[in-house]
Amino acid sequence: MANMTLAIPENLHRKMKQHSEIRWSEVVRMEIQKKVEDLELMERLTNKSKLSAKEALKISESIDEGVARKLGLK
């Protein structure tokens, strides 16, 4: 398995340390996997579309934001 190093703000790191029971690397790994799957789905959907990948991504982000607002996450 490949390793990745990332930088996070110190205040976020302090908050993460308050929840040492959580395997943060697993959280990040799952989120990256989800993003890759979303991108692959977008590519499959846009292969036959006349929209550019950039336009489709913008629509996808707009939908994500709308769902997040509806669920009270934003």
C-alpha positions as CSV (number, residue, x, y, z in Angstrom):
1,M,0.0,0.0,0.0
2,A,1.3,3.5,-0.8
3,N,1.8,6.1,1.9
4,M,0.6,9.7,1.7
5,T,1.5,12.6,3.8
6,L,-0.8,15.6,4.2
7,A,-0.7,18.8,6.2
8,I,-3.6,19.9,8.3
9,P,-4.1,23.1,10.3
10,E,-2.9,22.8,13.9
11,N,-6.3,23.7,15.3
12,L,-7.9,20.8,13.4
13,H,-5.1,18.5,14.6
14,R,-5.9,19.4,18.2
15,K,-9.6,18.6,17.6
16,M,-8.7,15.3,16.0
17,K,-6.5,14.3,19.0
18,Q,-9.6,14.7,21.2
19,H,-11.0,11.7,19.4
20,S,-8.1,9.3,19.5
21,E,-10.6,6.4,19.2
22,I,-11.1,7.3,15.6
23,R,-8.7,5.9,13.0
24,W,-8.2,9.1,11.0
25,S,-6.2,7.5,8.3
26,E,-9.2,5.2,7.6
27,V,-11.6,8.2,7.5
28,V,-9.3,9.8,4.9
29,R,-8.9,6.6,2.9
30,M,-12.7,6.1,2.8
31,E,-13.3,9.7,1.7
32,I,-10.6,9.4,-1.1
33,Q,-12.2,6.2,-2.3
34,K,-15.6,7.8,-2.3
35,K,-14.3,10.8,-4.3
36,V,-12.6,8.5,-6.8
37,E,-15.8,6.5,-7.3
38,D,-17.8,9.7,-7.8
39,L,-15.3,10.9,-10.4
40,E,-15.4,7.5,-12.2
41,L,-19.2,7.7,-12.2
42,M,-19.1,11.2,-13.5
43,E,-16.7,10.1,-16.3
44,R,-19.1,7.2,-17.3
45,L,-22.0,9.6,-17.4
46,T,-20.2,12.3,-19.3
47,N,-18.7,10.0,-21.9
48,K,-21.9,10.3,-23.9
49,S,-22.8,13.8,-22.8
50,K,-22.1,17.0,-24.6
51,L,-21.2,18.6,-21.3
52,S,-17.6,19.1,-20.5
53,A,-16.1,17.4,-17.5
54,K,-15.8,20.8,-15.9
55,E,-19.4,21.6,-16.4
56,A,-20.5,18.2,-15.1
57,L,-18.3,18.6,-12.0
58,K,-19.9,22.0,-11.4
59,I,-23.4,20.5,-11.6
60,S,-22.3,17.6,-9.3
61,E,-20.9,20.1,-6.7
62,S,-24.1,22.1,-6.9
63,I,-26.2,19.0,-6.2
64,D,-23.9,18.0,-3.3
65,E,-24.3,21.4,-1.8
66,G,-28.0,21.3,-2.1
67,V,-28.2,17.9,-0.5
68,A,-25.9,19.0,2.3
69,R,-28.1,22.1,3.0
70,K,-31.3,20.0,2.9
71,L,-29.7,17.6,5.5
72,G,-28.6,20.5,7.6
73,L,-24.9,19.8,7.1
74,K,-24.1,23.3,5.8
